[in-house]
Amino acid sequence: MHIGSKGWYVNELKKLGMSRYEGRKLESYKKHILANLYFDRTK
């Protein structure tokens, strides 16, 4: 898995305790949305 890929963001968000966002699985979102969620959670 490459750092910064969609799968990487999904994996990192799951490590932070997220599996869903607004009732939808993380895997159903596009990469740029996952990236924004990740950076909001890690600040």
HTML snippet that shows the backbone in 3Dmol.js (N, CA, C, O; Angstrom):
<script src="https://3Dmol.org/build/3Dmol-min.js"></script>
<div id="view" style="width:600px;height:400px;position:relative"></div>
<script>
const pdb = `
ATOM      1  N   MET A   1       0.850  -1.173   0.000  1.00  0.00           N
ATOM      2  CA  MET A   1       0.000   0.000   0.000  1.00  0.00           C
ATOM      3  C   MET A   1       0.899   1.240   0.000  1.00  0.00           C
ATOM      4  O   MET A   1       1.842   1.337   0.784  1.00  0.00           O
ATOM      5  N   HIS A   2       0.600   2.153  -0.862  1.00  0.00           N
ATOM      6  CA  HIS A   2       1.400   3.369  -0.982  1.00  0.00           C
ATOM      7  C   HIS A   2       0.880   4.443  -0.035  1.00  0.00           C
ATOM      8  O   HIS A   2      -0.328   4.618   0.124  1.00  0.00           O
ATOM      9  N   ILE A   3       1.795   5.144   0.579  1.00  0.00           N
ATOM     10  CA  ILE A   3       1.415   6.241   1.468  1.00  0.00           C
ATOM     11  C   ILE A   3       0.686   7.300   0.648  1.00  0.00           C
ATOM     12  O   ILE A   3       1.175   7.731  -0.396  1.00  0.00           O
ATOM     13  N   GLY A   4      -0.472   7.710   1.118  1.00  0.00           N
ATOM     14  CA  GLY A   4      -1.268   8.713   0.420  1.00  0.00           C
ATOM     15  C   GLY A   4      -2.296   8.134  -0.526  1.00  0.00           C
ATOM     16  O   GLY A   4      -3.057   8.885  -1.136  1.00  0.00           O
ATOM     17  N   SER A   5      -2.343   6.807  -0.667  1.00  0.00           N
ATOM     18  CA  SER A   5      -3.353   6.195  -1.529  1.00  0.00           C
ATOM     19  C   SER A   5      -4.684   6.117  -0.777  1.00  0.00           C
ATOM     20  O   SER A   5      -4.738   6.313   0.437  1.00  0.00           O
ATOM     21  N   LYS A   6      -5.742   5.832  -1.511  1.00  0.00           N
ATOM     22  CA  LYS A   6      -7.060   5.723  -0.885  1.00  0.00           C
ATOM     23  C   LYS A   6      -7.056   4.644   0.197  1.00  0.00           C
ATOM     24  O   LYS A   6      -7.579   4.860   1.290  1.00  0.00           O
ATOM     25  N   GLY A   7      -6.477   3.502  -0.100  1.00  0.00           N
ATOM     26  CA  GLY A   7      -6.417   2.409   0.869  1.00  0.00           C
ATOM     27  C   GLY A   7      -5.637   2.782   2.118  1.00  0.00           C
ATOM     28  O   GLY A   7      -5.987   2.368   3.223  1.00  0.00           O
ATOM     29  N   TRP A   8      -4.587   3.559   1.941  1.00  0.00           N
ATOM     30  CA  TRP A   8      -3.780   4.000   3.081  1.00  0.00           C
ATOM     31  C   TRP A   8      -4.616   4.898   3.990  1.00  0.00           C
ATOM     32  O   TRP A   8      -4.599   4.739   5.211  1.00  0.00           O
ATOM     33  N   TYR A   9      -5.349   5.844   3.392  1.00  0.00           N
ATOM     34  CA  TYR A   9      -6.195   6.734   4.197  1.00  0.00           C
ATOM     35  C   TYR A   9      -7.275   5.945   4.935  1.00  0.00           C
ATOM     36  O   TYR A   9      -7.545   6.219   6.104  1.00  0.00           O
ATOM     37  N   VAL A  10      -7.900   4.965   4.263  1.00  0.00           N
ATOM     38  CA  VAL A  10      -8.916   4.136   4.915  1.00  0.00           C
ATOM     39  C   VAL A  10      -8.302   3.403   6.100  1.00  0.00           C
ATOM     40  O   VAL A  10      -8.887   3.375   7.182  1.00  0.00           O
ATOM     41  N   ASN A  11      -7.133   2.815   5.905  1.00  0.00           N
ATOM     42  CA  ASN A  11      -6.453   2.071   6.965  1.00  0.00           C
ATOM     43  C   ASN A  11      -6.096   2.975   8.144  1.00  0.00           C
ATOM     44  O   ASN A  11      -6.304   2.596   9.297  1.00  0.00           O
ATOM     45  N   GLU A  12      -5.568   4.150   7.871  1.00  0.00           N
ATOM     46  CA  GLU A  12      -5.180   5.075   8.939  1.00  0.00           C
ATOM     47  C   GLU A  12      -6.400   5.585   9.711  1.00  0.00           C
ATOM     48  O   GLU A  12      -6.345   5.717  10.933  1.00  0.00           O
ATOM     49  N   LEU A  13      -7.491   5.869   9.014  1.00  0.00           N
ATOM     50  CA  LEU A  13      -8.705   6.325   9.697  1.00  0.00           C
ATOM     51  C   LEU A  13      -9.288   5.213  10.566  1.00  0.00           C
ATOM     52  O   LEU A  13      -9.823   5.480  11.642  1.00  0.00           O
ATOM     53  N   LYS A  14      -9.185   3.970  10.101  1.00  0.00           N
ATOM     54  CA  LYS A  14      -9.661   2.850  10.919  1.00  0.00           C
ATOM     55  C   LYS A  14      -8.798   2.691  12.159  1.00  0.00           C
ATOM     56  O   LYS A  14      -9.309   2.327  13.218  1.00  0.00           O
ATOM     57  N   LYS A  15      -7.499   2.957  12.053  1.00  0.00           N
ATOM     58  CA  LYS A  15      -6.622   2.917  13.228  1.00  0.00           C
ATOM     59  C   LYS A  15      -7.038   3.972  14.247  1.00  0.00           C
ATOM     60  O   LYS A  15      -6.877   3.774  15.451  1.00  0.00           O
ATOM     61  N   LEU A  16      -7.574   5.093  13.763  1.00  0.00           N
ATOM     62  CA  LEU A  16      -8.036   6.164  14.647  1.00  0.00           C
ATOM     63  C   LEU A  16      -9.436   5.897  15.203  1.00  0.00           C
ATOM     64  O   LEU A  16      -9.961   6.704  15.970  1.00  0.00           O
ATOM     65  N   GLY A  17     -10.040   4.773  14.823  1.00  0.00           N
ATOM     66  CA  GLY A  17     -11.330   4.395  15.373  1.00  0.00           C
ATOM     67  C   GLY A  17     -12.531   4.707  14.502  1.00  0.00           C
ATOM     68  O   GLY A  17     -13.667   4.532  14.941  1.00  0.00           O
ATOM     69  N   MET A  18     -12.312   5.160  13.288  1.00  0.00           N
ATOM     70  CA  MET A  18     -13.423   5.445  12.382  1.00  0.00           C
ATOM     71  C   MET A  18     -13.619   4.269  11.442  1.00  0.00           C
ATOM     72  O   MET A  18     -12.649   3.740  10.900  1.00  0.00           O
ATOM     73  N   SER A  19     -14.868   3.854  11.244  1.00  0.00           N
ATOM     74  CA  SER A  19     -15.155   2.864  10.219  1.00  0.00           C
ATOM     75  C   SER A  19     -16.244   3.373   9.285  1.00  0.00           C
ATOM     76  O   SER A  19     -16.408   2.887   8.165  1.00  0.00           O
ATOM     77  N   ARG A  20     -16.985   4.368   9.776  1.00  0.00           N
ATOM     78  CA  ARG A  20     -18.035   4.988   8.971  1.00  0.00           C
ATOM     79  C   ARG A  20     -17.988   6.499   9.161  1.00  0.00           C
ATOM     80  O   ARG A  20     -17.494   7.010  10.166  1.00  0.00           O
ATOM     81  N   TYR A  21     -18.516   7.189   8.164  1.00  0.00           N
ATOM     82  CA  TYR A  21     -18.636   8.639   8.245  1.00  0.00           C
ATOM     83  C   TYR A  21     -19.984   9.002   7.645  1.00  0.00           C
ATOM     84  O   TYR A  21     -20.271   8.649   6.501  1.00  0.00           O
ATOM     85  N   GLU A  22     -20.801   9.693   8.396  1.00  0.00           N
ATOM     86  CA  GLU A  22     -22.158  10.069   7.994  1.00  0.00           C
ATOM     87  C   GLU A  22     -22.958   8.857   7.528  1.00  0.00           C
ATOM     88  O   GLU A  22     -23.721   8.939   6.565  1.00  0.00           O
ATOM     89  N   GLY A  23     -22.778   7.727   8.222  1.00  0.00           N
ATOM     90  CA  GLY A  23     -23.557   6.534   7.925  1.00  0.00           C
ATOM     91  C   GLY A  23     -23.063   5.690   6.766  1.00  0.00           C
ATOM     92  O   GLY A  23     -23.642   4.642   6.482  1.00  0.00           O
ATOM     93  N   ARG A  24     -22.013   6.117   6.093  1.00  0.00           N
ATOM     94  CA  ARG A  24     -21.470   5.366   4.954  1.00  0.00           C
ATOM     95  C   ARG A  24     -20.096   4.827   5.303  1.00  0.00           C
ATOM     96  O   ARG A  24     -19.349   5.446   6.060  1.00  0.00           O
ATOM     97  N   LYS A  25     -19.766   3.660   4.743  1.00  0.00           N
ATOM     98  CA  LYS A  25     -18.443   3.084   4.962  1.00  0.00           C
ATOM     99  C   LYS A  25     -17.384   3.984   4.339  1.00  0.00           C
ATOM    100  O   LYS A  25     -17.627   4.636   3.324  1.00  0.00           O
ATOM    101  N   LEU A  26     -16.217   4.012   4.953  1.00  0.00           N
ATOM    102  CA  LEU A  26     -15.126   4.846   4.449  1.00  0.00           C
ATOM    103  C   LEU A  26     -14.739   4.468   3.026  1.00  0.00           C
ATOM    104  O   LEU A  26     -14.369   5.334   2.233  1.00  0.00           O
ATOM    105  N   GLU A  27     -14.823   3.171   2.693  1.00  0.00           N
ATOM    106  CA  GLU A  27     -14.415   2.699   1.371  1.00  0.00           C
ATOM    107  C   GLU A  27     -15.246   3.294   0.236  1.00  0.00           C
ATOM    108  O   GLU A  27     -14.816   3.269  -0.917  1.00  0.00           O
ATOM    109  N   SER A  28     -16.427   3.826   0.544  1.00  0.00           N
ATOM    110  CA  SER A  28     -17.292   4.358  -0.505  1.00  0.00           C
ATOM    111  C   SER A  28     -16.977   5.813  -0.856  1.00  0.00           C
ATOM    112  O   SER A  28     -17.550   6.358  -1.799  1.00  0.00           O
ATOM    113  N   TYR A  29     -16.077   6.440  -0.112  1.00  0.00           N
ATOM    114  CA  TYR A  29     -15.726   7.838  -0.375  1.00  0.00           C
ATOM    115  C   TYR A  29     -14.522   7.944  -1.300  1.00  0.00           C
ATOM    116  O   TYR A  29     -13.693   7.035  -1.365  1.00  0.00           O
ATOM    117  N   LYS A  30     -14.435   9.047  -2.007  1.00  0.00           N
ATOM    118  CA  LYS A  30     -13.272   9.306  -2.860  1.00  0.00           C
ATOM    119  C   LYS A  30     -12.087   9.741  -2.011  1.00  0.00           C
ATOM    120  O   LYS A  30     -12.235  10.148  -0.858  1.00  0.00           O
ATOM    121  N   LYS A  31     -10.903   9.641  -2.618  1.00  0.00           N
ATOM    122  CA  LYS A  31      -9.656   9.864  -1.882  1.00  0.00           C
ATOM    123  C   LYS A  31      -9.559  11.258  -1.285  1.00  0.00           C
ATOM    124  O   LYS A  31      -9.100  11.399  -0.151  1.00  0.00           O
ATOM    125  N   HIS A  32      -9.972  12.288  -2.000  1.00  0.00           N
ATOM    126  CA  HIS A  32      -9.799  13.645  -1.479  1.00  0.00           C
ATOM    127  C   HIS A  32     -10.653  13.885  -0.235  1.00  0.00           C
ATOM    128  O   HIS A  32     -10.262  14.661   0.637  1.00  0.00           O
ATOM    129  N   ILE A  33     -11.794  13.241  -0.144  1.00  0.00           N
ATOM    130  CA  ILE A  33     -12.624  13.371   1.057  1.00  0.00           C
ATOM    131  C   ILE A  33     -11.959  12.662   2.224  1.00  0.00           C
ATOM    132  O   ILE A  33     -11.940  13.181   3.340  1.00  0.00           O
ATOM    133  N   LEU A  34     -11.407  11.465   1.970  1.00  0.00           N
ATOM    134  CA  LEU A  34     -10.709  10.716   3.016  1.00  0.00           C
ATOM    135  C   LEU A  34      -9.484  11.478   3.498  1.00  0.00           C
ATOM    136  O   LEU A  34      -9.184  11.487   4.692  1.00  0.00           O
ATOM    137  N   ALA A  35      -8.775  12.120   2.571  1.00  0.00           N
ATOM    138  CA  ALA A  35      -7.589  12.890   2.947  1.00  0.00           C
ATOM    139  C   ALA A  35      -7.976  14.048   3.861  1.00  0.00           C
ATOM    140  O   ALA A  35      -7.295  14.304   4.855  1.00  0.00           O
ATOM    141  N   ASN A  36      -9.055  14.747   3.540  1.00  0.00           N
ATOM    142  CA  ASN A  36      -9.513  15.851   4.388  1.00  0.00           C
ATOM    143  C   ASN A  36      -9.938  15.358   5.765  1.00  0.00           C
ATOM    144  O   ASN A  36      -9.644  16.003   6.772  1.00  0.00           O
ATOM    145  N   LEU A  37     -10.629  14.221   5.819  1.00  0.00           N
ATOM    146  CA  LEU A  37     -11.016  13.642   7.111  1.00  0.00           C
ATOM    147  C   LEU A  37      -9.789  13.293   7.930  1.00  0.00           C
ATOM    148  O   LEU A  37      -9.740  13.560   9.131  1.00  0.00           O
ATOM    149  N   TYR A  38      -8.798  12.699   7.284  1.00  0.00           N
ATOM    150  CA  TYR A  38      -7.582  12.283   7.988  1.00  0.00           C
ATOM    151  C   TYR A  38      -6.853  13.488   8.570  1.00  0.00           C
ATOM    152  O   TYR A  38      -6.451  13.468   9.733  1.00  0.00           O
ATOM    153  N   PHE A  39      -6.681  14.534   7.771  1.00  0.00           N
ATOM    154  CA  PHE A  39      -5.953  15.702   8.259  1.00  0.00           C
ATOM    155  C   PHE A  39      -6.741  16.455   9.330  1.00  0.00           C
ATOM    156  O   PHE A  39      -6.142  17.054  10.223  1.00  0.00           O
ATOM    157  N   ASP A  40      -8.070  16.435   9.256  1.00  0.00           N
ATOM    158  CA  ASP A  40      -8.881  17.042  10.320  1.00  0.00           C
ATOM    159  C   ASP A  40      -8.755  16.268  11.624  1.00  0.00           C
ATOM    160  O   ASP A  40      -8.738  16.867  12.699  1.00  0.00           O
ATOM    161  N   ARG A  41      -8.667  14.951  11.544  1.00  0.00           N
ATOM    162  CA  ARG A  41      -8.580  14.107  12.743  1.00  0.00           C
ATOM    163  C   ARG A  41      -7.202  14.130  13.382  1.00  0.00           C
ATOM    164  O   ARG A  41      -7.084  13.912  14.588  1.00  0.00           O
ATOM    165  N   THR A  42      -6.157  14.390  12.606  1.00  0.00           N
ATOM    166  CA  THR A  42      -4.800  14.308  13.143  1.00  0.00           C
ATOM    167  C   THR A  42      -4.264  15.648  13.614  1.00  0.00           C
ATOM    168  O   THR A  42      -3.151  15.699  14.139  1.00  0.00           O
ATOM    169  N   LYS A  43      -5.001  16.723  13.450  1.00  0.00           N
ATOM    170  CA  LYS A  43      -4.522  18.032  13.907  1.00  0.00           C
ATOM    171  C   LYS A  43      -4.567  18.150  15.397  1.00  0.00           C
ATOM    172  O   LYS A  43      -4.199  19.188  15.945  1.00  0.00           O
TER     173      LYS A  43
END
`;
const viewer = $3Dmol.createViewer("view");
viewer.addModel(pdb, "pdb");
viewer.setStyle({}, {cartoon: {color: "spectrum"}});
viewer.zoomTo();
viewer.render();
</script>
